[in-house]
Amino acid sequence: MKQKIQEAFLAALRSKDETAKSAVSSLKAKITVAEKENKNVPLTDAEIIGVVSKEIKSRTDSIEAFTKGNRPDLASKERAEITVLEQFMPQQMSEADIETEVRRIIPAMGAVTGNILVGKTIGAFNKQFKGMADAATVKRVIENVLQSA
């Protein structure tokens, strides 16, 4: 995964794509910081996906703030960077796939109910499918499955 990110960075440099260069450079810096916090142990691909996911979430939050602040130019820049970062994420699951997995996971939770069941199900889902689905979508699907049960 780190190799793929490095190749994308070099490609952005060669093509003089400032948006890609900025997004990938920022991602590389965040990975380096995470590795230093991890006692200089290289991150696994799953941990790198977590860093990419946090970067996408950060930019999504920025888009919301820039939109509220009437700064469509900056919101547009953040959207473009998200597009660049998404290439490092695994293919996202469809809602139907999420629902199938949630229906498989819930019975394994035992006699837990309510919000605790939602939280435990989200945790179990994320453990198996880290970075493969939007957290808000997963929570919504879980709540819908529990309401229909």
DABELBEL-V300948 format. One record per residue. N is the residue number from 1. RES is the residue in one letter. PHI is phi in whole degrees, -180 to 180 (NA if undefined). OMEGA is omega in whole degrees, -180 to 180 (999 if undefined). Layout:
BEGIN
N|RES|PHI|OMEGA, N|RES|PHI|OMEGA
END
This chain:
BEGIN
1|M|NA|179, 2|K|-62|179, 3|Q|-65|178, 4|K|-62|179, 5|I|-66|179, 6|Q|-63|178, 7|E|-63|178, 8|A|-65|179, 9|F|-65|179, 10|L|-64|177, 11|A|-63|178, 12|A|-65|178, 13|L|-64|-179, 14|R|-63|-176, 15|S|-87|-179, 16|K|58|177, 17|D|-87|-175, 18|E|-63|-180, 19|T|-64|180, 20|A|-64|-180, 21|K|-61|-180, 22|S|-63|-177, 23|A|-65|-177, 24|V|-73|178, 25|S|-62|178, 26|S|-62|179, 27|L|-62|179, 28|K|-60|179, 29|A|-64|180, 30|K|-65|178, 31|I|-66|179, 32|T|-62|178, 33|V|-62|180, 34|A|-63|178, 35|E|-67|178, 36|K|-65|177, 37|E|-67|-180, 38|N|-94|179, 39|K|59|178, 40|N|60|174, 41|V|-90|-180, 42|P|-58|180, 43|L|-75|174, 44|T|-77|177, 45|D|-59|180, 46|A|-64|178, 47|E|-68|177, 48|I|-65|177, 49|I|-60|176, 50|G|-62|178, 51|V|-65|179, 52|V|-61|180, 53|S|-60|178, 54|K|-64|179, 55|E|-65|178, 56|I|-65|179, 57|K|-62|179, 58|S|-59|180, 59|R|-70|176, 60|T|-63|177, 61|D|-64|179, 62|S|-65|179, 63|I|-59|180, 64|E|-61|-180, 65|A|-66|-179, 66|F|-68|178, 67|T|-66|178, 68|K|-64|-179, 69|G|-85|179, 70|N|57|177, 71|R|-123|-177, 72|P|-63|179, 73|D|-64|180, 74|L|-72|177, 75|A|-63|179, 76|S|-64|179, 77|K|-62|180, 78|E|-64|178, 79|R|-60|180, 80|A|-64|179, 81|E|-68|176, 82|I|-61|179, 83|T|-59|179, 84|V|-65|-176, 85|L|-68|-178, 86|E|-62|179, 87|Q|-67|-179, 88|F|-95|179, 89|M|-92|175, 90|P|-66|179, 91|Q|-59|-177, 92|Q|-76|180, 93|M|-78|175, 94|S|-79|178, 95|E|-61|179, 96|A|-64|178, 97|D|-65|179, 98|I|-61|-179, 99|E|-62|179, 100|T|-59|-179, 101|E|-68|179, 102|V|-62|179, 103|R|-64|177, 104|R|-78|-176, 105|I|-77|-173, 106|I|-55|-180, 107|P|-61|-180, 108|A|-75|-178, 109|M|-78|177, 110|G|79|-172, 111|A|-91|179, 112|V|-87|-180, 113|T|-134|173, 114|G|64|-177, 115|N|-64|178, 116|I|-64|178, 117|L|-64|178, 118|V|-60|-179, 119|G|-62|180, 120|K|-65|180, 121|T|-67|177, 122|I|-60|179, 123|G|-60|-180, 124|A|-65|179, 125|F|-63|-178, 126|N|-64|178, 127|K|-64|-178, 128|Q|-86|-171, 129|F|-128|-177, 130|K|-54|176, 131|G|76|-175, 132|M|-97|180, 133|A|-154|177, 134|D|-68|-176, 135|A|-60|-180, 136|A|-65|179, 137|T|-66|179, 138|V|-60|-179, 139|K|-62|-180, 140|R|-63|180, 141|V|-63|179, 142|I|-60|-180, 143|E|-62|178, 144|N|-64|180, 145|V|-64|-179, 146|L|-67|179, 147|Q|-69|-178, 148|S|-82|-178, 149|A|-82|999
END
